[in-house]
Amino acid sequence: MLNVFSENDLEILIATKDRSNFDFLLKMFPHQHFSNFSLLIINQSQNNFLSSDFERVKVINSKEKGLSKSRNLAIENASKKICLIADDDVVFEEKFSNNIVLSFNQHQTASIITFNHKRIGNPEPQKKTNSIFVHDTKSIWNVSSIEIAFKLDEIRNSKLHFDENFGLGSHFETAEEFLFLKEALNQKLKLIFNRTVIVSHAEFSSGKNEGSDTLIYARAALFYKLHGIFAYGWLLKYILFLNRKQYISFSEALNKYKKGIDGIIKFKQLTHNRI
């Protein structure tokens, strides 16, 4: 095995907002000072300005909003051979950078490698599988953005980007990482899953939001993007599923269905009905 990459080839792309100092980085990097790593920080803010005196820490202040816009700006301005996507509330494991580089050296045909994460305070990894496998359109549904690392040149050459209509702070607040990985598969890039835990993230319960207007609105738009007119039938089944699982009451069903239709209409408006 040729060691094509070293830890100096890794750059961490961090999305944050409204920052004026680096205090948040101290929590993210408990095992080494953050200045030991190559960081590219996208700070989205209307009022706060973030600057760096550290040689390996670069900052771009942007007045734009939306997580996918932040990710795309980072990809445009990244400079290292391997990039890792990160949020500003994660905690990196002690040997995360070594493990990422080792994996890319072991799987030299992979353009993207997704890793594992755990919840802060819980030693168990989120993904329990012990196997390394090649991703397909089914497995990428379970990938979090904070688990994604990629070869920068191959992403740029394939013109891959995050769909800026999706993701936190955008019109549809879900699935931006799925759409990114799906397009990578469409471009015939090789995506590998590595079971190694590289990062921890705060505990949360997605089930609490399962029946929210925001999620129904976004998922209906996503399904229309993926499957066109079949989204209308799927939406009905989805509303019935939410009722059956007691995420919504029967009396809420009609309004929730209408909220999903609103999401489809908005997506069609944004894309001029192109799918």
URTA-V983323 format. One record per residue. RES is the residue in three letters. OMEGA is omega in whole degrees, -180 to 180 (999 if undefined). D_CENTER is the distance of its C-alpha to the mean C-alpha in whole Angstrom. Layout:
RES|OMEGA|D_CENTER, RES|OMEGA|D_CENTER
This chain:
MET|177|30, LEU|176|30, ASN|-176|28, VAL|-175|26, PHE|172|24, SER|-179|24, GLU|176|22, ASN|180|23, ASP|-176|21, LEU|176|18, GLU|-179|16, ILE|-177|13, LEU|-172|11, ILE|175|11, ALA|177|10, THR|178|13, LYS|175|16, ASP|179|20, ARG|174|20, SER|176|24, ASN|-174|24, PHE|-178|22, ASP|-177|23, PHE|-180|19, LEU|-180|19, LEU|178|22, LYS|-178|20, MET|-176|17, PHE|-176|20, PRO|-172|22, HIS|174|24, GLN|177|24, HIS|-175|24, PHE|-178|21, SER|176|24, ASN|-178|24, PHE|174|21, SER|-177|19, LEU|168|17, LEU|-175|16, ILE|174|15, ILE|-177|15, ASN|178|17, GLN|-177|17, SER|175|20, GLN|-171|23, ASN|-175|25, ASN|-180|24, PHE|-180|24, LEU|178|23, SER|-176|25, SER|172|25, ASP|-178|28, PHE|-176|26, GLU|-174|27, ARG|-179|23, VAL|180|21, LYS|-178|21, VAL|169|20, ILE|176|19, ASN|-176|20, SER|177|19, LYS|177|20, GLU|178|18, LYS|176|16, GLY|-177|12, LEU|-179|9, SER|175|8, LYS|177|12, SER|180|11, ARG|-178|9, ASN|178|11, LEU|177|14, ALA|179|13, ILE|180|13, GLU|-172|16, ASN|178|18, ALA|-174|17, SER|-178|20, LYS|-175|19, LYS|180|19, ILE|179|16, CYS|176|13, LEU|178|10, ILE|-178|7, ALA|169|8, ASP|-173|9, ASP|-179|12, ASP|178|13, VAL|176|13, VAL|-175|16, PHE|176|16, GLU|-171|18, GLU|-175|22, LYS|-174|21, PHE|-176|18, SER|177|18, ASN|-178|21, ASN|178|20, ILE|-179|17, VAL|178|20, LEU|-179|22, SER|178|20, PHE|175|19, ASN|179|23, GLN|-177|24, HIS|-170|22, GLN|176|23, THR|-179|22, ALA|174|18, SER|-179|16, ILE|173|13, ILE|175|13, THR|-176|11, PHE|-178|12, ASN|174|13, HIS|177|13, LYS|177|15, ARG|179|16, ILE|-178|18, GLY|180|22, ASN|-176|21, PRO|-176|22, GLU|177|21, PRO|180|18, GLN|179|15, LYS|-170|16, LYS|-176|20, THR|178|20, ASN|-174|22, SER|170|22, ILE|-178|20, PHE|176|20, VAL|-178|18, HIS|169|16, ASP|-175|17, THR|177|16, LYS|-174|16, SER|-177|15, ILE|175|11, TRP|-174|11, ASN|-177|11, VAL|172|8, SER|-177|5, SER|-178|2, ILE|178|6, GLU|-169|8, ILE|171|7, ALA|-176|10, PHE|172|12, LYS|-172|16, LEU|-177|16, ASP|-177|19, GLU|176|18, ILE|179|15, ARG|-180|17, ASN|178|20, SER|-179|18, LYS|178|17, LEU|176|14, HIS|176|12, PHE|177|9, ASP|-172|11, GLU|171|12, ASN|-176|14, PHE|179|11, GLY|-179|8, LEU|179|10, GLY|179|13, SER|-178|14, HIS|-176|16, PHE|-166|14, GLU|179|11, THR|160|9, ALA|-179|8, GLU|180|6, GLU|177|4, PHE|-178|8, LEU|177|10, PHE|-178|8, LEU|178|9, LYS|178|12, GLU|176|14, ALA|177|14, LEU|178|16, ASN|179|18, GLN|177|19, LYS|173|20, LEU|-180|18, LYS|-179|18, LEU|-177|15, ILE|169|16, PHE|174|15, ASN|-173|16, ARG|-176|17, THR|176|18, VAL|-179|16, ILE|-171|15, VAL|173|13, SER|-178|14, HIS|-178|13, ALA|177|15, GLU|172|17, PHE|179|16, SER|-179|17, SER|-179|15, GLY|180|19, LYS|-177|20, ASN|-171|18, GLU|-178|19, GLY|-177|22, SER|177|21, ASP|-177|21, THR|-178|18, LEU|178|16, ILE|178|19, TYR|-177|19, ALA|-178|16, ARG|176|16, ALA|177|19, ALA|179|18, LEU|-177|15, PHE|176|18, TYR|177|20, LYS|-176|18, LEU|-168|18, HIS|175|22, GLY|-173|24, ILE|177|27, PHE|180|26, ALA|-178|24, TYR|177|27, GLY|178|28, TRP|-178|25, LEU|178|24, LEU|179|28, LYS|-179|27, TYR|178|24, ILE|177|26, LEU|176|29, PHE|180|26, LEU|177|25, ASN|-180|29, ARG|179|30, LYS|177|27, GLN|171|28, TYR|174|25, ILE|177|27, SER|180|31, PHE|-179|33, SER|179|34, GLU|-167|31, ALA|-177|30, LEU|180|31, ASN|178|30, LYS|177|26, TYR|178|27, LYS|178|28, LYS|176|25, GLY|177|23, ILE|176|25, ASP|179|25, GLY|178|21, ILE|179|22, ILE|180|25, LYS|179|23, PHE|179|20, LYS|178|24, GLN|-177|25, LEU|-175|22, THR|-179|22, HIS|176|26, ASN|175|26, ARG|178|24, ILE|999|22
